[in-house]
């Protein structure tokens, strides 16, 4: 389950049964926890849902002119 971190990078909220080393999983979690604190939301699946809804935003809101 992916979500965006505070810098806009995709991170994994839940790795499921993927064989990903604990250090990498920890790094993804740390980055998402930072993003959660900055946005005032809790770490977890809601971050992934918010990332999906973000894609439906008007491009002007996501990337205000001038770039």
Secondary structure as UniProt FT lines:
FT   STRAND          2..4
FT   TURN            6..7
FT   STRAND          10..12
FT   TURN            16..17
FT   HELIX           22..39
FT   HELIX           45..54
FT   TURN            55..56
FT   HELIX           59..62
//
